[in-house]
Structures are given as C-alpha cells and as structure tokens.
Amino acid sequence: MKNLLLLSIILLMMVNCSEKSDPIADIFRDYQGENPGAAVAVIENGEVIYHQSFGMAEIETKRPVQTNTNFRLASVTKQFTATAILLMEKGGLIDLDWTLDQVFEVFPEYGKDIQIHHLLNHTSGIWDYEDFVPDSALVNPIRDQGVLEITQKIDQTYFSAGEQFRYSNTAYALLALMVEKYSGQEFSDFLEENIFKPLGMNHTLAHIKNINTVPERAFGYSREKDHWVLKDQSSTSAVLGDGGIYSNIPDLFLWDQALHEGKILPLETIEGTFLKAKLNDGSEIDYGLGWHIKEFGGEKVVYHTGSSTSFRNIFYRIPSRNLSIIILTNRNEPEEESMVDLAEKVLETFQGVNSIQ
C-alpha cells in the first residue's frame, strides 16, 4: 500500500504541462533549455498538485533536471538540524536551557550566557565563522568542528544573548556538534536514522565528500557575464549543520506531510517551532526554531530560504491551508531574499489559475 501511494504521488508529479498552458512555467522561462534549472512543486491537502522540472542539472553533459534530481538545500537544512535537537530534547538527552560552556569543555567566557535555544532562534550574538574562512580554504574546506575551533578563539560577541536577532550559520554548526556529542552518532547518521529513513526519504542525505555520494545530483552554476560557470562548492560547503543536506521534490513532499501529521515530532512541538521567539525585552522576532515567520494575504506563513554557492531555494508553507511551495534551483541568482517573492508569485499564479477553473 505504501509503495502504491508513493508511485501514485510520483506519477502525479511527472504530469507535464505545455508551456502555453502552464503560467507557472512562464515564471521560470529563464531556467529552461540549457540553463541551470529548477524543480518546482505546489502541495495542497496531501497531494502534489503541480510539479515541473526545468533546465539542466549538469550543463556539461546536458543532463536535465528531473523529478528525482537532488539539490543542495543550503539553509533549508536548518529545519532538519533544529528537528534533530528537538528530538534529543524529547529523548531527555539535552536541555534547551544548557549554556555553551556546559556543552563544550573548552569555550570562552561569553559561552556562559548563550543557551541552546539562543542558537536555534539566532539570538546568540555569536560571531559569523565565514568571516574567518578564506576562499583559498576550498582545497581543505572547514567542517563543523572547525567552526567550533573558530568560536573558541574569539573572546566577544556581537551583542548579549537574547538582546537582538542576527542570523547565524555558526549557531547551526554548533547545534550539529551537539547532536554528535549527545547521540554518539555522526550528524549525518543521526539524521538518516531518526528522520530520513523513518519517512522514506531515501535520496536525502547530509553530504560528506569522499564518504557518501549524492544520487542524481544537480551541480551549481554562477553567471559570469553572458555565460554559466560551474561553481558548485565553496570553502564553507562542507559544514553540515547550517546547510549541508541534499534532497529532491519527492522526499521533501514526505517531509512536508510529516510536519502536517506529526510523524517525527509531536504536532504540539512542531507548532511550537512556528511561534515567534521573544527577545529579553519581550519583543517578538520573525523567526521560530528553524523557520522564518511572516504573513501573506492575512495568513501565517512559515518558510526558509537557502542560499549557498550557486544554489537558491525556498520551502514555503501556509500550515492553516495545508499548502506548500517548494522551489529548488542550481544557480547563484536571484538574491536569497528574492526567493520569497518568487514563491509568492507562484502562489498567486496558482491561485489565479484555480479561480478560473
């Protein structure tokens, strides 16, 4: 029964519309042909009601983006890292009120004021590790442990914990290390055993070079003047906790449904990740635990963008309507913030088409 359901889902996703009758495809006209591509899906009430693949996963071999093409998720990864931490809290392995000096044996003085929940909602004030990693580090790219080593050499923060919101990749690298320390597993193995495998997300993985292989992989490209250049990795691409997961539309559909149904975490816990965090003064920020929070058309939206070298993505959800939009791309444009506009353009187009049917 389960295999039959998955087959029906995939068959639905493989239905192609001609460009003339597909206004959503018109939005992605620049992603078509021999350009770096995109995979786009609209999910409503437990069904993939629109899916289309555009352009190339690998320009050099003319390998097109297909339904099962895996893209680097970049910061869309953060919702999985947050879920791993919450699973460990649920299991009694960690406490979100623990401070960094409790977690790590060697940590600067400022660690006594930063709690795990500050890392989850980007209110820790901890410095950005990317500022300390030269581009020349591509040959030996930094990993999560290297991020910890950088923080151990810094004796100050941007601000006191809980005083402000400042998005932090450093925070999520440290969270991945906590998963490893208190689970006794590699971060990638913990995700596989506790999230991906139980949900049947068989093609999703935290990618570690020379350790595992990304199946049906999309490679990233950057536009330089009038042509595309293969530029798939950077000096920080090996850090897993903040952006190292690869996945595809069918697997993310399973994840989306797990969020609606409470399959990995209880629904009460999931709904808590969609609540705006509060600063020390009681004011709210537009971020929960691994999710940005906003409104569109009077409805609550939870989403996360992902931007790394030559990848731009968004996972955009309206929980009250059981409606989600997923856009995965392998190019270095547009700016990350513009992916929200792109998702909402798809949403408006989708709603407009439905209103006249």
WOGI-V9205 format. One record per residue. N is the residue number from 1. PHI is phi in whole degrees, 0 to 359 (* if undefined). PSI is psi in whole degrees, -180 to 180 (999 if undefined). OMEGA is omega in whole degrees, 0 to 359 (NA if undefined). Layout:
((N:PHI:PSI:OMEGA) (N:PHI:PSI:OMEGA))
This chain:
((1:*:-44:181) (2:297:-44:180) (3:295:-36:179) (4:295:-40:178) (5:297:-45:180) (6:297:-39:179) (7:297:-43:180) (8:295:-37:178) (9:297:-48:182) (10:295:-40:178) (11:298:-39:176) (12:299:-40:184) (13:288:-20:184) (14:269:0:178) (15:291:120:182) (16:257:140:175) (17:254:146:176) (18:291:156:182) (19:300:-35:184) (20:292:-32:183) (21:257:13:185) (22:233:89:182) (23:295:-26:176) (24:293:-39:177) (25:299:-33:178) (26:299:-33:179) (27:297:-31:185) (28:254:31:182) (29:300:-37:181) (30:288:-13:180) (31:268:-1:186) (32:266:176:180) (33:70:-134:183) (34:262:25:175) (35:268:160:170) (36:306:143:195) (37:254:-161:182) (38:203:152:169) (39:238:128:187) (40:231:134:178) (41:219:145:170) (42:241:127:183) (43:242:131:180) (44:217:128:176) (45:52:44:174) (46:81:9:179) (47:230:144:171) (48:278:104:185) (49:263:-9:172) (50:211:132:170) (51:210:135:176) (52:212:143:177) (53:245:139:184) (54:230:149:167) (55:68:-158:190) (56:253:135:170) (57:277:-28:179) (58:212:106:186) (59:296:-41:186) (60:299:-35:181) (61:257:3:183) (62:56:37:178) (63:273:117:186) (64:281:159:169) (65:291:133:178) (66:233:-180:182) (67:304:-39:185) (68:263:15:179) (69:291:132:180) (70:262:127:179) (71:250:150:171) (72:291:122:185) (73:283:-19:186) (74:54:-133:189) (75:287:-7:169) (76:299:-21:175) (77:305:-32:190) (78:300:-31:178) (79:293:-29:177) (80:284:-39:176) (81:297:-44:178) (82:297:-40:178) (83:297:-41:178) (84:300:-44:179) (85:297:-43:182) (86:291:-32:174) (87:297:-40:180) (88:289:-35:175) (89:296:-44:179) (90:301:-34:180) (91:276:1:178) (92:78:16:182) (93:273:-26:178) (94:218:166:176) (95:233:130:184) (96:294:-12:177) (97:270:-4:177) (98:298:145:178) (99:263:163:184) (100:296:-31:179) (101:286:-20:173) (102:282:-36:185) (103:283:-46:185) (104:252:131:185) (105:300:-38:180) (106:242:114:180) (107:206:144:180) (108:301:167:184) (109:303:-35:183) (110:295:-17:181) (111:295:-20:182) (112:288:-14:181) (113:255:-10:183) (114:260:118:178) (115:262:164:183) (116:302:-39:181) (117:295:-26:175) (118:295:-35:178) (119:292:-42:183) (120:296:-37:183) (121:252:16:173) (122:63:38:176) (123:242:20:184) (124:283:-29:185) (125:78:5:184) (126:289:148:187) (127:290:153:178) (128:284:120:181) (129:293:-26:183) (130:300:-28:181) (131:292:-13:184) (132:250:6:182) (133:247:112:180) (134:288:154:177) (135:301:-27:181) (136:291:-8:181) (137:281:8:182) (138:298:-35:181) (139:295:-43:177) (140:236:76:188) (141:294:149:179) (142:291:147:174) (143:241:-178:186) (144:302:-40:179) (145:298:-36:177) (146:294:-31:176) (147:295:-44:177) (148:300:-43:181) (149:297:-35:176) (150:295:-46:182) (151:296:-29:180) (152:289:-17:181) (153:262:-4:181) (154:257:137:185) (155:250:17:180) (156:208:169:178) (157:235:169:177) (158:293:-36:181) (159:198:168:178) (160:291:144:183) (161:305:132:178) (162:86:-2:183) (163:275:-32:184) (164:215:169:170) (165:257:127:172) (166:214:115:184) (167:304:133:189) (168:222:110:171) (169:290:-32:177) (170:305:-44:183) (171:303:-43:185) (172:282:-25:171) (173:294:-41:178) (174:294:-36:177) (175:297:-40:178) (176:298:-38:177) (177:294:-35:176) (178:296:-41:177) (179:303:-45:180) (180:295:-43:184) (181:296:-45:189) (182:266:-12:175) (183:264:-23:184) (184:77:13:180) (185:239:158:168) (186:297:146:180) (187:306:-46:180) (188:298:-38:180) (189:289:-38:178) (190:298:-46:179) (191:299:-45:181) (192:299:-47:185) (193:286:-35:189) (194:255:-16:181) (195:234:-61:189) (196:294:-52:183) (197:296:-46:178) (198:302:-30:181) (199:269:-6:184) (200:78:21:178) (201:278:72:193) (202:284:-10:181) (203:245:10:181) (204:259:136:181) (205:202:155:168) (206:275:115:191) (207:278:126:175) (208:237:116:183) (209:304:135:179) (210:70:2:178) (211:249:-47:176) (212:225:168:185) (213:237:137:178) (214:274:116:178) (215:287:147:177) (216:47:52:189) (217:279:134:170) (218:272:133:177) (219:259:147:186) (220:272:147:181) (221:226:146:176) (222:242:138:178) (223:281:126:175) (224:234:110:186) (225:58:-111:186) (226:249:18:180) (227:215:166:182) (228:260:137:181) (229:239:132:177) (230:298:119:181) (231:211:75:194) (232:274:-31:186) (233:231:159:175) (234:231:-177:181) (235:290:-12:180) (236:247:7:186) (237:290:-17:181) (238:275:-8:176) (239:287:125:189) (240:269:-44:190) (241:298:-28:183) (242:262:-12:183) (243:181:21:191) (244:264:8:183) (245:271:142:171) (246:248:141:178) (247:202:178:181) (248:224:178:185) (249:297:-49:180) (250:302:-41:180) (251:291:-40:180) (252:290:-26:171) (253:299:-44:179) (254:297:-40:178) (255:294:-43:179) (256:302:-44:180) (257:291:-34:177) (258:297:-34:177) (259:292:-36:179) (260:286:-32:190) (261:257:-7:179) (262:70:40:184) (263:282:-34:182) (264:259:-46:175) (265:243:151:175) (266:301:148:181) (267:304:-37:179) (268:299:-40:179) (269:291:-43:180) (270:299:-46:179) (271:298:-31:177) (272:293:-29:178) (273:289:-18:180) (274:266:6:179) (275:268:140:179) (276:294:131:177) (277:286:160:181) (278:244:142:174) (279:279:176:182) (280:301:-31:182) (281:274:4:178) (282:92:-10:179) (283:286:150:184) (284:266:152:173) (285:244:160:183) (286:271:48:179) (287:210:141:177) (288:254:-117:177) (289:239:90:182) (290:87:9:181) (291:220:136:166) (292:283:154:183) (293:227:134:178) (294:205:-176:173) (295:237:148:174) (296:215:122:182) (297:61:31:179) (298:80:5:181) (299:246:147:179) (300:286:132:178) (301:239:135:170) (302:242:136:186) (303:204:166:167) (304:212:133:173) (305:270:165:175) (306:218:127:181) (307:219:119:172) (308:219:-173:181) (309:308:108:173) (310:68:27:171) (311:223:137:175) (312:223:122:186) (313:222:165:170) (314:205:140:172) (315:241:110:192) (316:238:124:188) (317:227:140:169) (318:245:91:188) (319:302:-38:184) (320:296:-24:180) (321:255:2:184) (322:51:46:184) (323:234:131:181) (324:221:149:174) (325:233:130:179) (326:239:128:176) (327:230:121:178) (328:240:131:181) (329:221:156:180) (330:241:59:178) (331:213:167:185) (332:264:25:179) (333:209:156:1) (334:282:-168:173) (335:299:150:186) (336:306:-44:183) (337:298:-27:182) (338:287:-13:177) (339:294:-28:175) (340:296:-46:178) (341:299:-39:181) (342:295:-44:179) (343:298:-40:182) (344:286:-27:173) (345:292:-41:175) (346:298:-44:180) (347:300:-48:181) (348:296:-40:179) (349:295:-45:180) (350:300:-46:180) (351:294:-37:179) (352:294:-40:178) (353:295:-43:181) (354:295:-32:184) (355:290:-20:181) (356:255:3:179) (357:271:999:NA))
